[in-house]
Amino acid sequence: MSKILIRGAKVLGGEPQDVLIDGGTIAEVGAGLSAEGAEVVEAGGRVLLPGLVDLHTHLREPGREDSETVLTGTRAAASGGYTAVFAMANTFPVADTAGVVEQVYRLGREHGYCDVQPIGAVTVGLEGRKLAELGAMHESAAGVTVFSDDGKCVDDAVIMRRALEYVKAFGGVVAQHAQEPRLTEGAQMNEGVVSAELGLGGWPAVAEESIIARDVLLAEHVGSRVHICHLSTAGSVEIVRWAKSRGIQVTAEVTPHHLLLTDELVRTYDPVYKVNPPLRTERDVHALREALADGTIDIVATDHAPHPHEDKDCEWAAAAMGMVGLETALSVVQETMVETGLLDWAGVADRMSARPARIGRATGHGRPVSAGEPANLTLVDTAYRGQVDPAGFASRSRNTPYQGRELPGRVTHTWLRGKATLVDGKLT
């Protein structure tokens, strides 16, 4: 593997430095570096971050390759600056056995655009009645450490307790989709003023908050780790903050779209804004931003949820829930967190690389940009401004809520263990 010299990059947004990559490892970081025969990348003051890690991605393979595949999804990830993604279990068949998670893991290894770590289902078939093969998935070649029925809530308290007890034995974590099913029957959007005016079934904040409250208490009782997927309400923030103050082992994520968009957009009846959990209010958005800044919310996770055109180009009630997010996540975080002064680039690296890698036990990812560390890196042109054009996405699906919207920042280069996966904004 050839040497690569990244010249004049602002490491974590700091003063420009040179970074030398040699054989998949960062060999040196400093000023005025040189290396005979090295490929030189003139960073020109762009920001260099550790490769991003997404703890919540839907790659759809096996079973829904019309929406996304491991190949197209990981190409989208590399385009967005990611070097590792965690693939959710709601595939067809469900990733509830060692065989299925190993299939997804090996597809990721084969394609090579980023590391793919499968997430195992908590229950067989995501049906919430019987624990899946948690131990077998952990012991498999995929080495699963994160388990989730995402898309569905583990609403049975006994099943949730058993799952927490089981994964505790090997340091795993249960990632909960917090949605009390009875409180959200027929729900189409956030319950509030807008839902009342539009006459759409409301999705109350308490449906999320009640499950989170139950699960942090279960985690405390068992002494195990619980992770809250796509936290979306101000009330949920307060529950997680309280739980952390008690020393409960809880972590939480927020999606980019919940940091930026509100339920006012549903007035358009455009199904591109239909998502689970739903877009919330302006008050919730500001609470989520503050919680991400102060560490109550640990990480940003995309909940990249690709759907084919026909599943979104229909009436609101019939449309699928979800948005693609891998290729726009960093830009949204720059707009909502960096340009508002809530986070600096070191904070972004912490929330989008170091912490998600730590929660998911992604070895070699989320590491400091320093000598001796794996060369998993992304270079960002933070001065760039441009309109989002989904026609240029690497993802197989185009269901983005940002089409035509101007967002800041553009990933120009991504390296996975020193191998370029994205060069000058183009996949290799």
Secondary structure as the mmCIF struct_conf table of DSSP 4:
data_model
#
loop_
_struct_conf.conf_type_id
_struct_conf.id
_struct_conf.beg_label_comp_id
_struct_conf.beg_label_asym_id
_struct_conf.beg_label_seq_id
_struct_conf.end_label_comp_id
_struct_conf.end_label_asym_id
_struct_conf.end_label_seq_id
STRN STRN1 ILE A 4 VAL A 11
TURN_TY1_P TURN_TY1_P1 LEU A 12 GLY A 13
BEND BEND1 GLY A 14 GLU A 15
STRN STRN2 PRO A 16 ASP A 22
TURN_TY1_P TURN_TY1_P2 GLY A 23 GLY A 24
STRN STRN3 THR A 25 GLY A 30
BEND BEND2 ALA A 31 GLY A 32
TURN_TY1_P TURN_TY1_P3 GLU A 36 GLY A 37
HELX_LH_PP_P HELX_LH_PP_P1 ALA A 38 ALA A 38
STRN STRN4 GLU A 39 GLU A 42
TURN_TY1_P TURN_TY1_P4 GLY A 44 GLY A 45
STRN STRN5 VAL A 47 PRO A 50
HELX_LH_PP_P HELX_LH_PP_P2 GLY A 51 GLY A 51
STRN STRN6 LEU A 52 THR A 57
TURN_TY1_P TURN_TY1_P5 GLU A 61 GLY A 63
TURN_TY1_P TURN_TY1_P6 GLU A 65 SER A 67
HELX_RH_AL_P HELX_RH_AL_P1 VAL A 70 SER A 79
TURN_TY1_P TURN_TY1_P7 GLY A 80 GLY A 81
STRN STRN7 TYR A 82 ALA A 87
BEND BEND3 ALA A 89 ALA A 89
BEND BEND4 THR A 91 PRO A 93
BEND BEND5 ALA A 95 ALA A 95
BEND BEND6 THR A 97 THR A 97
HELX_RH_AL_P HELX_RH_AL_P2 ALA A 98 HIS A 111
BEND BEND7 TYR A 113 CYS A 114
STRN STRN8 ASP A 115 PRO A 118
HELX_LH_PP_P HELX_LH_PP_P3 ILE A 119 ILE A 119
STRN STRN9 GLY A 120 GLY A 120
HELX_LH_PP_P HELX_LH_PP_P4 ALA A 121 ALA A 121
BEND BEND8 VAL A 122 VAL A 122
STRN STRN10 THR A 123 THR A 123
HELX_RH_3T_P HELX_RH_3T_P1 VAL A 124 LEU A 126
BEND BEND9 GLY A 128 LYS A 130
STRN STRN11 LEU A 131 LEU A 131
HELX_RH_AL_P HELX_RH_AL_P3 LEU A 134 GLU A 139
BEND BEND10 SER A 140 SER A 140
TURN_TY1_P TURN_TY1_P8 ALA A 141 ALA A 142
STRN STRN12 VAL A 146 PHE A 147
TURN_TY1_P TURN_TY1_P9 ASP A 150 GLY A 151
BEND BEND11 LYS A 152 LYS A 152
HELX_RH_AL_P HELX_RH_AL_P4 ALA A 157 LYS A 168
TURN_TY1_P TURN_TY1_P10 ALA A 169 GLY A 171
STRN STRN13 VAL A 173 GLN A 176
HELX_RH_3T_P HELX_RH_3T_P2 PRO A 181 THR A 184
TURN_TY1_P TURN_TY1_P11 GLU A 185 GLY A 186
STRN STRN14 MET A 189 ASN A 190
BEND BEND12 GLU A 191 GLY A 192
HELX_RH_AL_P HELX_RH_AL_P5 VAL A 193 LEU A 198
TURN_TY1_P TURN_TY1_P12 GLY A 199 GLY A 199
HELX_LH_PP_P HELX_LH_PP_P5 LEU A 200 GLY A 201
STRN STRN15 GLY A 202 TRP A 203
HELX_RH_AL_P HELX_RH_AL_P6 ALA A 205 VAL A 222
TURN_TY1_P TURN_TY1_P13 GLY A 223 GLY A 223
STRN STRN16 ARG A 225 ILE A 228
BEND BEND13 CYS A 229 HIS A 230
HELX_RH_AL_P HELX_RH_AL_P7 ALA A 234 SER A 245
TURN_TY1_P TURN_TY1_P14 ARG A 246 GLY A 247
STRN STRN17 VAL A 250 VAL A 254
HELX_RH_AL_P HELX_RH_AL_P8 PRO A 256 LEU A 260
HELX_RH_3T_P HELX_RH_3T_P3 ASP A 263 THR A 268
HELX_RH_3T_P HELX_RH_3T_P4 PRO A 271 TYR A 273
BEND BEND14 ASN A 276 PRO A 277
HELX_LH_PP_P HELX_LH_PP_P6 PRO A 278 LEU A 279
HELX_RH_AL_P HELX_RH_AL_P9 GLU A 282 ASP A 294
TURN_TY1_P TURN_TY1_P15 GLY A 295 GLY A 295
BEND BEND15 THR A 296 ILE A 297
STRN STRN18 ILE A 299 VAL A 300
STRN STRN19 HIS A 304 HIS A 304
HELX_RH_AL_P HELX_RH_AL_P10 HIS A 309 LYS A 312
BEND BEND16 ASP A 313 CYS A 314
HELX_RH_3T_P HELX_RH_3T_P5 TRP A 316 ALA A 318
BEND BEND17 ALA A 319 ALA A 319
HELX_LH_PP_P HELX_LH_PP_P7 ALA A 320 MET A 321
STRN STRN20 MET A 323 MET A 323
TURN_TY1_P TURN_TY1_P16 LEU A 326 THR A 328
HELX_RH_AL_P HELX_RH_AL_P11 ALA A 329 VAL A 333
HELX_RH_PI_P HELX_RH_PI_P1 GLN A 334 VAL A 338
TURN_TY1_P TURN_TY1_P17 GLU A 339 GLY A 341
BEND BEND18 LEU A 342 LEU A 342
HELX_RH_AL_P HELX_RH_AL_P12 TRP A 345 ALA A 349
HELX_RH_PI_P HELX_RH_PI_P2 ASP A 350 ALA A 354
HELX_RH_AL_P HELX_RH_AL_P13 ARG A 355 GLY A 360
TURN_TY1_P TURN_TY1_P18 ARG A 361 ARG A 361
TURN_TY1_P TURN_TY1_P19 THR A 363 GLY A 364
BEND BEND19 HIS A 365 GLY A 366
BEND BEND20 VAL A 369 SER A 370
TURN_TY1_P TURN_TY1_P20 ALA A 371 GLY A 372
BEND BEND21 GLU A 373 GLU A 373
STRN STRN21 PRO A 374 PRO A 374
STRN STRN22 LEU A 377 GLN A 387
STRN STRN23 VAL A 388 VAL A 388
HELX_RH_3T_P HELX_RH_3T_P6 PRO A 390 GLY A 392
BEND BEND22 ALA A 394 ARG A 396
TURN_TY1_P TURN_TY1_P21 PRO A 401 TYR A 402
STRN STRN24 GLN A 403 GLN A 403
TURN_TY1_P TURN_TY1_P22 GLY A 404 GLY A 404
STRN STRN25 GLU A 406 LEU A 416
TURN_TY1_P TURN_TY1_P23 ARG A 417 GLY A 418
STRN STRN26 LYS A 419 VAL A 423
TURN_TY1_P TURN_TY1_P24 ASP A 424 GLY A 425
STRN STRN27 LYS A 426 LEU A 427
#
